Amino acid sequence: MTIPADVSDTSDEALAVQLECLRRMSPHERLRRACAWSGQIRRMAFDAIRRRHPEYSEDEVRLRFIELTYGKELADEVRNWQPEERQ
């Protein structure tokens, strides 16, 4: 598997080692790792939103994440669903 150099900072050799490590994991371990990585990326995204918008409340950060990830329509639906005291 080759990833274009402009997309990844990982060398082909390092990528081969990473893929071999993944192949050696049990399906359960691969799933556990994927969930952990997904959570890590989500936390990084939330942190980036907070840095760009320090004025946002935690609800606003979550809504912005939803908007960026799933689209404005879903974010608007979530906004409309929230109890009045949280808006």
Secondary structure, 3 states (H helix, E strand, C coil): CCCCCCCCCCCHHHHHHHHHHHHHCCHHHHHHHHHHHHHHHHHHHHHHHHHHCCCCCHHHHHHHHHHHHHCHHHHHHHHHHCCHHHC
